[in-house]
Amino acid sequence: MTNVQINSTNIRYQDGDISRVDVYFHGRNARHTYSVTGYIPLTAKEYQGNEALAALTELVVDKLMKGLRGEEDTEVELEAE
């Protein structure tokens, strides 16, 4: 993945504190032969210290690659949609 861009973040609060952050992204390779779009859910602890765009992008790429390898973590519980 040579180009990942953060589109937006959705910060969720519970009792005035951040409870979860969904980071929406789009990525593609240099030749544009494949692309990926989605979101990575982060815990408040994962988000803290990674708010800057460069750090957040690095974290998203790391989690995306782990997910593609089947190594997804389950720290953040997703609600049934």
Number of C-alpha atoms within 10 A of each C-alpha: 13 10 13 18 17 18 12 11 14 12 16 14 12 8 6 7 10 15 16 21 21 17 20 17 19 14 18 16 13 11 7 10 7 10 13 13 13 13 19 17 22 21 16 17 12 15 21 12 10 14 11 10 11 12 13 19 19 13 17 22 20 11 18 19 14 13 13 9 9 9 11 12 9 8 10 14 10 9 5 4 3
